[in-house]
Amino acid sequence: MTDAAHMKQVVENYIKAISTENLDMIREIYADNGTVEDPVGTPQHEGIDAILKFYGAIKGLGVKLELTGAVRCAGNAAAFPFKAKIGPTTMEVIDVFEFNEAGKVTSMRAYWGAENRY
């Protein structure tokens, strides 16, 4: 099982990777067979190529992420609240990462809806 310190570091790396548009850092975070469901209820992006394409679509938008609370770790998962600023729009989001034995993210699920934008 991945320990809490590692999971918290991965979350910090994720916040930095998105905020600096660093796709190489994103590649390091995810397992090759990882999935992204953002937001929950939409089709999943499956596999590292699809994940990089998903994050590549936000390049140039100036997305900035900021943690708004503590990272919560349990078992092989970490949940964390953050704000995503995209131009004049702010969204409040909770992401849940699940990790494999190698410490890579195998599943990312983002919880947010229209009521979380302002």
C-alpha positions as CSV (number, residue, x, y, z in Angstrom):
1,M,0.0,0.0,0.0
2,T,1.2,3.5,-0.8
3,D,1.7,5.6,2.3
4,A,0.0,8.9,3.2
5,A,3.2,11.0,2.7
6,H,3.6,9.7,-0.8
7,M,0.0,10.3,-1.7
8,K,0.1,13.9,-0.3
9,Q,3.3,14.5,-2.4
10,V,1.6,13.3,-5.5
11,V,-1.4,15.6,-4.8
12,E,1.0,18.6,-4.4
13,N,2.8,17.5,-7.7
14,Y,-0.6,17.4,-9.4
15,I,-1.6,20.9,-8.2
16,K,1.8,22.2,-9.5
17,A,1.6,20.2,-12.8
18,I,-1.8,21.6,-13.7
19,S,-1.0,25.2,-12.6
20,T,2.3,25.1,-14.7
21,E,0.8,23.1,-17.6
22,N,3.6,20.5,-17.1
23,L,2.4,17.4,-19.0
24,D,5.6,15.5,-18.1
25,M,4.7,15.8,-14.4
26,I,1.2,14.5,-15.3
27,R,2.7,11.5,-17.1
28,E,4.8,10.8,-13.9
29,I,1.7,10.9,-11.7
30,Y,-0.5,8.5,-13.6
31,A,-0.2,4.7,-14.2
32,D,-0.1,3.8,-17.9
33,N,-3.5,2.2,-17.6
34,G,-5.0,5.0,-15.4
35,T,-8.4,6.6,-15.8
36,V,-9.7,10.1,-15.4
37,E,-13.4,10.9,-14.9
38,D,-13.8,14.7,-14.8
39,P,-16.5,15.3,-13.7
40,V,-18.0,12.1,-12.3
41,G,-20.7,10.9,-14.6
42,T,-18.9,11.8,-17.8
43,P,-17.1,9.3,-20.1
44,Q,-13.7,8.2,-18.7
45,H,-10.4,9.0,-20.3
46,E,-8.6,5.6,-20.3
47,G,-4.9,5.1,-20.6
48,I,-2.0,7.5,-20.4
49,D,-2.4,8.8,-24.0
50,A,-6.0,9.7,-23.4
51,I,-5.1,11.3,-20.1
52,L,-2.4,13.4,-21.6
53,K,-4.8,14.5,-24.4
54,F,-7.4,15.5,-21.8
55,Y,-4.9,17.6,-19.8
56,G,-3.3,18.9,-23.0
57,A,-6.6,20.5,-23.9
58,I,-6.2,23.0,-21.0
59,K,-2.8,24.2,-22.1
60,G,-2.9,28.0,-22.7
61,L,-6.0,28.6,-20.6
62,G,-4.0,29.7,-17.5
63,V,-5.7,27.2,-15.1
64,K,-4.5,27.7,-11.6
65,L,-5.2,25.2,-8.8
66,E,-5.1,25.9,-5.1
67,L,-5.7,23.4,-2.2
68,T,-8.5,24.6,0.1
69,G,-8.2,22.0,2.7
70,A,-6.2,19.0,3.9
71,V,-5.5,16.0,1.8
72,R,-7.4,13.0,3.3
73,C,-5.8,9.6,2.9
74,A,-7.4,6.2,3.5
75,G,-6.2,2.9,2.2
76,N,-4.9,3.4,-1.3
77,A,-6.8,6.6,-1.9
78,A,-6.5,10.3,-1.3
79,A,-9.3,12.9,-1.5
80,F,-8.6,16.6,-1.7
81,P,-10.6,19.9,-2.0
82,F,-9.3,22.7,-4.2
83,K,-10.2,25.7,-6.3
84,A,-9.6,25.8,-10.0
85,K,-9.3,29.3,-11.4
86,I,-9.8,29.6,-15.2
87,G,-9.8,33.3,-16.2
88,P,-12.7,35.0,-14.4
89,T,-14.3,31.6,-13.4
90,T,-13.6,29.7,-10.2
91,M,-14.7,26.2,-9.5
92,E,-14.7,24.3,-6.2
93,V,-13.7,20.7,-6.8
94,I,-13.0,17.5,-4.8
95,D,-10.7,15.0,-6.5
96,V,-10.2,11.4,-5.4
97,F,-7.0,9.6,-6.5
98,E,-6.6,5.8,-6.2
99,F,-3.1,4.5,-6.2
100,N,-1.5,1.2,-7.3
101,E,1.3,-0.6,-5.4
102,A,3.9,1.4,-7.4
103,G,2.5,4.7,-6.1
104,K,1.0,5.8,-9.4
105,V,-2.6,7.1,-9.8
106,T,-4.8,4.5,-11.4
107,S,-8.1,6.4,-11.0
108,M,-8.9,10.1,-10.7
109,R,-12.5,11.1,-10.1
110,A,-13.4,14.8,-10.0
111,Y,-16.6,15.8,-8.0
112,W,-18.0,19.2,-9.2
113,G,-21.1,20.5,-10.9
114,A,-22.6,23.7,-12.2
115,E,-23.4,24.9,-8.7
116,N,-19.7,24.8,-7.8
117,R,-18.8,27.5,-10.4
118,Y,-18.8,31.2,-9.8
